[in-house]
Amino acid sequence: MNTNSSDKAHGGAGSPGERDSDSENDDEVYDTLSPLPNDVLNNAVEFNDLGTEEGPAPSHHDYYDQQCPESSGADPFSPVAAPTTAASRRRSVEASSGRPIFPVHNPTKQDLTHARKILEALQTKHGFVTPDRGNLDDPSILWKEGKPDYTIADMVYMLGKTKNHAPGSLEETVENFVKTWEMEATHKEFYQWTTVDQSSYEVQANGGKVYSSYEAPWVGNYNWLLSTCDKELYDSTNETFESSHGKFRYAFPEGFPFEVLEVFSGPPKITFTWRHWAIFSGEFEGHKGNGETINMTGFGVAYMNDKLKAKKN
């Protein structure tokens, strides 16, 4: 499997893929923190009514006020327990950005309740479908950190995506495949992954090192995806699976959504373009975010076997 980035922005998990030597963007790694241009953000018309031009997309804050009016104007995110350093930091970010923060990692019950309200409103108004990551309730799964809850991740994804793929379409199928693969790479031990051929699996990004099935699951997606990055910006050789995830969770507390933009060919060689984005409301390597959107796009290739599991070329 192979992935290539075409925008210069610090990023995270891309797509599984085999090597792609034809890309002209192998050297365009995530080497600067570059927000999506304001003119693009201000004309994110597809969110309101995909295919029409009704104006700028509502923000998290807009939807929070609409779906949770009983708490508007108040601080709905007071932790039940005594405030922690993380909670204090979160309040500071909320105060400076003027909008509520929905952390993907360790959310409060109130966070999840309000996020579900927003999710329901988005699904009702726009017909959005919740991503399918497989059966997360399978009792045989041994989760690394407990079963993940994707309520907030799905909300942020729906608020920021630019495509609304038809149910059952090849685009939706590929997007769900990548989301399931990413979920497994983050939360499950390799022997329990269902998205790959474990005897024939490797990954590579931007023409860099090819990571085998003996390496990729243990170094983690961030580290192999950023292996060709300028080491002054991100040195993957000094990071572990855990430390890399910690850095990006700290930088992007509201998650790092992914969407498939366009699929050019189906199995056995899937080729597609993708987009990753995040709200930089945390901190990365001493650089504090101010709520800007970090946006990146790229091209991915995934070779599949006859059981639609990712494999070597």
C-alpha angles and dihedrals in degrees: 000000000000139000131187126192121218102182123064107238136116103266145171140210113006125171134306112252151149123252116291112195093175095072117111091201101066091118096047099096129163095279106142137038100243121170123217107266115266093237089059093046092047091052100046088136098155092074095061096050114343109238097022135083109236099144138262122350119258114256127233086261093053092051093043091055092046097048099033104037093152089069101035114128091019132087103262094175103072106141115236090229125058113292115274130203088262091050092049091049090050092052089051091053092047092050094049096044096042094226138086119267119224107200115207092203116066098350120185122244088254091054091054093044093052092042090054090053091053091046091052091049092051093048093047096047101038105022092239116172123221111245115259112231096166130256106334090174094064103131092211093067115105103207119208094221103007128284110317121238111218097186095109094036090054092047093052090045092053093046093053108031121112099199132064104194118201115256110265093016122137089246093056091045093052092045092051090047092054092045090050092047091050091049091052094045090053103038110022136063112252096248089063097051111120098185099069141053097244093202093053111033134126138151137205137177131203095348093302133128119329110235117207128212087265092061113023099069092049101044089047133226097280093055099049092040091052096038092112095046121119102273091224087065100037127355107196091186089068095049133081130206089264099043093048093052090046092055095052095041087054092048097042107029091168093057137255108266124204132202136178111236103188137351116216100181137009132221139354087033110023115194122183147149121240143188130215123188141167142177108247097220097135133053134277123191092334095315112120118214123231099200096276120150116247108207132183138165133196149161125258137193125195124182114208134198124222089277091055094250120139115255144161119289 
